[in-house]
C-alpha cells in the first residue's frame, strides 16, 4: 500500500515501464510534463502580474498630482523569476 504521493508516482512509472516504455521515454515524458508546468506557471505569472502592475500603476498615477510618476517594466526581475520557475520544474530529485 502506498504511503505517499511519491510512492504512487513511482508505481505509475513502474507501470509505464512494464507496458514497454523505456527509461529514456519515461524521462522524456517527465521533461515535457515539467515544460508544461513551467509554461502554465510563467503564463499565469505574466498575465496576473501584469494586471496587478497596471492596476497599481493607475492607482498610484491618480494619486500623484505632479504627473511625473513613471512606470518601468521589471523585465530583469521577470526573467530571473522565469529562470527560477524553469529550474524548479526541470529539477531532478
Secondary structure as UniProt FT lines:
FT   HELIX           5..18
FT   TURN            19..20
FT   HELIX           23..63
FT   HELIX           75..89
//
